[in-house]
Amino acid sequence: MNGDDSEEPAAATDDYGFPKVLWRNVDKHPPPGVHHLRRWRSPLRGPWLTSVFGLVLLITLPIVVITGLLSYIAYGPQFGQAIPVDVGLLKLPTFDWPTDPSWLYRLTQGLHVGLGLILIPVVLAKLWSVIPRFFSWPPSRSPAQLIERLSLIMLVGGILFEIVTGVLNIQYDYIFGFSFYTAHYFGAWVFIAGFLVHVTIKIPKMRAGLRSLPFRQVLATPVAETRAEPADPDGLVAADPAPATVSRRGALLLVGAGSAFIAVLTAGQTLGGFTRPLALLLPRGRDLGNGPNDFEVNKTFAASQIDPRATSDAWRLTLTGGSRAVVLDRAALLAMTQHTATLPIACVEGWSSTQDWTGVPLRSLAALAGVPNPVSAYVRSLERYGFNQATLQGNQVSDRDSLLALTVNGADLSPDHGYPARIVVPALPGVHSTKWVTSIDFRAV
């Protein structure tokens, strides 16, 4: 034997039937970029740090996913008004979105957006900790490794896509040229699939990684005493680690500080009050009105392109669904029994604002239209473009605090907030809190 690969016996195969000579040839001819593995010499990389970041994401990412899917259900896919409309096998079980508690959508969407942003430093730190794995060669030597690699591509690609498109959506910056809602929904399922497979494969290794170093010992170890972990099968530990420039404790503090900083910048969008000015990631959400209407405006009256004459004294509200249409002007609505409710307007971008709304209960208007127990109500706006219509569920119409609001905080609605009348319903996504309402069709079936 002279070591020539041509003399390798035909029976010399690995456990999966692949010729061993194949792997030797593959190892001899790595693609460009694999040599960069030698540049990643941080002694912090290893199973322990990767497992800590993985545990944080294992606990928190399901919250982000579940609240995102709940947002889709809150939009009312049963009425064809959730985007995307046709999701095929990815259709979720639907139910009537509740109106109690009134802050439900504010909570779920606030968690989805806020927690998603707070986790960005953790996600980036986790990717940094496992970056050598992206350049391992060959990518796979067994079916199990192949599945792991595919799940990693879905996991990493999915979460980065969701983060980038989500942040751009908050900024109303649709530079990607496709429907955000459609892409975000399907992208979420790509991530979910990768997440489930990856977690199933990695949980035993994560458990072992967490046990590899005592947490108290890590917190007590200074930079000078920080050492690399023993070599691991996954190749996370550097073969030739450099001296530590930061301790593992410092790395955790750095990532935690980044998340805390983002939390400070985003909490105001949901909590409001004195924290509102700190919500720097919501440029349009901080546009305010005047006096009692001094709260956030998503879409202004000017942006709606409504002819101002349509909201003047000539404005009329048309109620249908019964034996005949009922037409009311604003004076007639103000003459009806008024009800006041303190309710939030919560937007899909994560911001919300709670105000005192006064107007006519929707159930009173339904009775006036001749449909005392509607199963749904179709609301139309004067707006010609964008979200100019919405369908409300029967329970949303019948709730005592569901209003056709005419005033807010004791003053007439401003044009930006929907004058002459707008819909306000407990726990309703803000996009369906239709402004500049012109008709409501109450449906008995």
N, C-alpha and C positions, 0 to 999 in steps of 0.2 A: 504494500500500500504506500503510495507516495503523496497522499493527501489530495489528489486530483478529484474534483467533484464528479467527473465522468465515471469514476469507479465506485460511486455510491451504490450499494445494493438496492435493487428495485423494491425490496421488502422494507427498506429503511423509511418508515413513515411515522408520523406522530399519532397521537391518540384519536385524531379525527380523520385519518386516512390521507393527510397531505404529505407529500414527500419532504423529508427533512432538508434535502438539498434546495428546495424551493425557498425555505426561510433563510438559508445561508446566503443565497443569491440576493434576496430582498434586503437583507441586512447590509450587504456590501454596496448597495446602490440606493441610498436614501434620497428623497427629494430635497430640493433647496429649502432651507429653513430649519431642518432638524438640528444642524450644528448650533443653532441659537440656544439650545438647551443648556449649553455650557455657560451662557451669560446669566442665567437665573440662579444666583448663588445665595439668595437670602436664607439664613438659617431658620427663619420663622416658618417657612413652608414645611408642611408635614401633616400627618393624619389628624393631630390634635386641633390645630387652628382651623383646618378645613372642616372638621366635624363640628366645631363650635358654631361657625357661620352657617353650616348646613342645618344644625338644630334650630337656630333662630328662624331660618327660612321655612323649615318644616312646620313650625308652629304658626307662623304668621301668613305665609302665602296662601294656605287654604282659606283664610278669612278674606283676603283680597279676591280670590276666585269666587267664593260663594256670594259675597256681596255684589260682585259684578254680574253674576248670573241672576241674582234677585232684581237687579236694576232692569235687566231685560224683561223679566216677568212683570215688573211694575209698569212697564210701558204698555202692557196690554196686547201681547201677541195674538190673543184670541180674536182681537178686532183688526188684525193686520196692520197695526200701527207701531210695532217694534221692528227695528232694522237690524239684521236683514229679515225680510218677510218669510222667504222660503229657505229653511235651514235643513231640509231633508231629515236624515237620521239623527241629526243633532237637535231635534225639537225637544224642548223642555216641557215637563208637565206644568200646565198652567192652572191658576186658581185666581179667585177674586182677590186683588191686592187689598189688604185691610186699610181702614181709615183710622184705626185706633191701635197704638197711640199716634197722635197727629204728627209726631216727629220721627216716625219710622223711616221714611225715605231719607230724611235728613241724616239719620244715623247710619243707615246702610251705605248710602252713596258717599257720605263724609268719610267713613272708614275705607271704602274702596279707593277713593282718590288720595286721601290723606296718608293712609298706611302704605299705599303703593309708592308714594313719593318718599316717605320716611325710609323705606327699605332699599332705596337705590344705593346708598353707600354700602349696605350689607351685601347686596348682589354683586357690586363691583369688587368688593373685598373677597368674596367667595370665588369669583372668576380669577382674580389675581392669584389666589392660593392654589388653584388647580391648573394654571396656564401651561405648565409643562406637559400635562396630559394631552393637550391639543396637538402637540408636536411629537408624540410618541410614535415610534416606527418599528415594525409595521402597525397600522391602526388596529388590526385585529389578527389574532392567531387562532381563534376558536369562535364557534357560533355564539357562545355566551358573551364574548368580548364584542362581537359585531352588534349584538342587540344593545349592549351597554353604550357603544359609540353612537348608534342611531338615536337612542334615547337622549344622549347628551346633546346631539345636534338639535333635536326637537326642543329640549329643555332650554338650552342657552339661546338658540335662535328665537324661540317663542317668547321668552321673557324679555329679551332685548327689544324685540319688535313691539311688544305691549308697552314697555316703558317709553320708547321713543315716540310712538304714535299717541300714547296717552298724554305725555307732556305737551306735545304739539297741539293736541286737542284742547287742553286747558288754556293754551295761549291763542286759540282760534287761528292757528297757523297751519292751514291745510296744504302744505307744500308737496305732499306725496302724490296728489293727483288721482286718488281713489277714495271710495267711501270709507270714512273712518269707522263708522259703526259696523259695516259688513266685515272689514278687515280685522277689526279688533275682536269681533265675536269669533270668527274662525281661527284667528291667531291664538285666542284663549284656549280653544280646544286642542290645538297643536301642542301648546305648552302643557295642558292638563295631561295629555297622553304621555308626553315625555317625562313629566313630573312623577306620574304614578309608576311607570316602569323603572325610572331611575331610583326612586325611593325604595321600591321593592328590592332592587339589587344592592343598594348601598347601605341600607339600615344596619345590617350586621357589621359592616366596616365602620360606620359612623359610631356605633356603640363601642367597638374596640378602640377607635381613635379617641373618644372622650375619656376612656379609662387609661389611656397611655400616659397621661400626665395628670397629677392631682391639681384641681383648679386652684386651691389655696396656695399650692407651691408656685404655680404660674404667676399668681398675683403678687407673690413675695419676691420673685426673681428679678433683679435689676438687669440693666443692659449688659453690664460687664460679665454677668454669669449666664447669660442666655446662650444656649447651645442648640445645635441642630438635633433633631430626633434621629434615632437609628434608621438606617435605610429601610424603605418600605417597598413592597412588590409593585405598587402603582407608580413609583417613580416621582412622588411629590417632593421627597427630600433631596436636596441638591447633593450631587456626587462630591463636589468640592466646595462646601459652604464657606462663605466669606464671614468675617467677624460681624457680629450684630451691631447695627446702628440704632436699633430700637428694640425694646423688649416685647414679648407677647402681650404683656399687660398694656404697654403703650399702644400697640396696634389695636387692641380692643377699645381702648379709650379714644383713639383717633376715629375709628369707625363709628363708635357711639356718639362722639361729639358731632360728626357729620350728620347723623340721623337726627340728633337733637336740634341742630341748626335748621334743618329742613322742617322739622316739626314746628318750630317757632314761626317760620315763614308761611306755614300752611294752616295752622290751627285756627287762625282768625277767620278763615273763610267759612268755617262751620260754627265756631263758638261765638263769634261776633264780639260786641262790646269793645273794651279797650284794646283787644287783640286784633281788631279788624284792620287797622292801618298797617299791620305787619304782614298781611297777606299779599306779598309782593309778586306772587306768581299768577295773580288774577287781574290783569290790566283792565279788561272790560268790566269785570265784576265789581270794581271799585268806583265805577261811574255813578254819581249820585244825582238826586233831583234837588228839590227845594223844600224847605220847611217840613211839614208832616210827610211829604213824599221823599224825604232825604234818606233813601236807602238804595241798594244796588239795582241797577238796570242792566239786563242782559241785552235786549234789543230795543233800541230807541224808536220813538215814533217816526223820526225822520228816516231811519233805516227800513221801516216797514213799507215805505212808499205809498201810504194811504193818503188819499186826497183829504185835506183838512176839512173840507165842506161835508164829508161823510160823517164826521163826528160832531157836527154842529147841532142846532135845534132840529134839523131835519132827520136826525138819527132815529131809527126805530128798531125795536127788538121783536122778532117774529118767533112765536112758539107754535110748534106743530106736533102732530102725533095723535090728536083727538079727532073728532068729527069735523072740526073747522079750525082754521088758523087763528091765533090770537096775536094781535099787534099792539105793542105798548111803547109809549115814549118814556123818556127818563123821568118826567114828572109823575107819570102813573106808577112807575116802579118805586119812586121815593115815597109815594102815598101809601104803599103796601106796608104791612108789618115788617119792621127791620130787625135783624139779628146781628149781634157783634160777636166775633170769635177771634181769639189770638192764635194765629197760625203761621207756620213757616212756609216760605217759598224756597224749595230746595232744587238746585239745578244739577244736571248730570255732570257738569264740570267740577262739582264738589262744593261750591259755595251755597250758602243759605242765609236767609234773613227772616226774622220773625216780627210781625206787625199786627196791629189791631185792625181787623177788617169788618166793615159793616155793609150789609146788603140784604137782598131777599133770598131766603133759603131756596135751594133748587127744588126741594120737594114741594114747596108752595107753588112754584112755577109749573111743576109737573101736574099738580092737581088742577091748576087754572087751565092748563092745556087739555085737560080731560084724560090724562094718563096718571092716575094717582099712585100706581105701583110699577113704574117703568123698569125694564130689565137693563136698559142702557139709554144713554142720551148722546146725541151727535151734535157737537158744538162747532159753529163756524165763526170765523173772524172776518173783519173787514180787510185784513191783510191779504194780499193777492199771492205773495210768495212765501216760501219757508213753511214753518209749522203753523198753518192757518186753520187747522181743524183738529179736533180730538174727540174720541169716543170715551164716555165715562161709564163705569159699571153701575149696576143698579144700587149696590150698597153705597157707592160714592154719591149718587144722587140723593139717597134717602137719609144720609147722615145729617144730623141737626146742624152741624157746623159747616156744611157744604153750601157755599154762597155764590150768587151772582153779585159780586162786590161792587158797590157804587162809591164808597168812600174808604179812606184808610187813615187811621190815626186822627179821626174827627174832621178830615178835610176831603174835598172831592179828589178823586184819582187824578193824577197828572196825566197828560197825554202819553208820556213815556211809560207810565204804569197801567195803561189800558183804558183811559177815559174814552167813552162814557161808562163802560162796564166790563168787568173781567171775571173769570172763573177762579175761585179759591176753594180748594178741597183739602181736607186733612190727609197728610201722607202722600199727596199726589206729586209725581215728578213735575218740576217747574215748567217743562216744555208743554205740558198739557193744561197748565193754568192759563188758558187762552185769554189773550187780551183783545180789546176792541171787538167784543162779541156782537154779532149781528143776528144770529138765529140759533135756536136750540130745538132739536127734533127728539122728542121723548118717544121711546119705542117700547111697546108692550110685549113684543116677541123678538 
